[in-house]
């Protein structure tokens, strides 16, 4: 089954997030090994986008909340760990020989 959002094909999870937000995920999260200059440019671009679309953080929060609600069973499937039965040594009473 193929999924399309606004005429674009979404294949991976990041594709769905990117198409829902309208921006690459890396713009907000950064990438490993980016220089200070690259980081400053990325944050400057993110500020410009937020200035142009002040409702974007609310939309992102709404999308995240919907995803958590849709997948809560898998996300919060917590199973308590069982403790292994402890091995007790037998108690010996009496005097040593």
C-alpha positions in Angstrom: 0.0 0.0 0.0 1.3 3.4 -0.9 0.7 6.5 1.1 0.5 10.0 -0.3 0.3 13.3 1.5 -0.5 16.4 -0.6 0.5 14.5 -3.8 3.9 13.4 -2.4 4.7 9.8 -1.6 5.6 9.0 2.0 7.7 5.8 2.5 9.5 6.2 5.9 8.4 7.6 9.2 10.6 10.7 8.6 8.8 11.2 5.3 5.4 11.3 7.1 6.8 13.7 9.7 8.5 15.9 7.1 5.3 16.1 4.9 3.1 16.8 8.0 5.4 19.6 9.2 6.3 20.9 5.8 10.0 21.0 6.8 12.8 18.4 7.2 13.1 17.0 10.6 16.9 17.8 10.6 16.0 21.5 10.6 14.6 21.2 14.1 16.8 18.4 15.5 20.1 19.1 13.8 22.5 16.5 12.5 25.5 14.8 14.1 28.8 16.6 13.6 27.4 19.9 12.4 29.7 22.9 12.9 28.8 26.0 14.9 28.3 27.9 11.7 25.9 25.2 10.3 24.0 25.1 13.6 23.6 28.9 13.6 22.4 28.9 10.0 19.9 26.1 10.8 18.5 27.8 13.9 18.3 31.1 11.9 16.3 29.3 9.2 14.0 27.7 11.9 13.4 31.1 13.4 12.4 32.5 10.0 10.0 29.7 9.4 8.4 30.2 12.9 8.1 33.9 12.2 6.3 33.2 8.9 4.0 30.5 10.5 3.5 31.3 14.2 0.9 28.4 14.4 3.4 25.8 13.4 4.4 24.8 17.0 0.8 24.2 17.8 0.4 22.1 14.7 3.5 20.1 15.5 2.2 19.5 19.1 -1.2 18.4 17.7 0.4 16.0 15.3 2.7 14.5 18.0 -0.3 14.1 20.4 -2.3 12.4 17.7 0.5 10.0 16.9 0.9 9.2 20.6 -2.8 8.6 20.9 -2.9 6.4 17.8 0.1 4.3 19.0 -0.2 4.5 22.8 -0.6 0.8 23.1 2.7 0.1 21.5 4.5 3.1 23.1 3.4 2.3 26.6 3.4 -1.4 26.5 5.2 -1.8 29.7 5.7 -5.3 31.1 7.0 -5.7 34.6 10.2 -7.6 34.9 10.0 -10.7 37.0 12.6 -11.2 39.6 14.5 -14.5 39.4 13.9 -16.8 42.4 16.6 -16.1 44.9 18.7 -19.0 45.9 19.0 -19.3 49.7 21.7 -21.2 51.3 20.7 -23.7 53.9 21.3 -22.5 57.4 23.6 -24.8 59.4 23.4 -24.7 63.1 25.8 -26.3 65.4 29.4 -26.1 66.4 32.3 -26.3 64.0 34.4 -29.4 64.4 
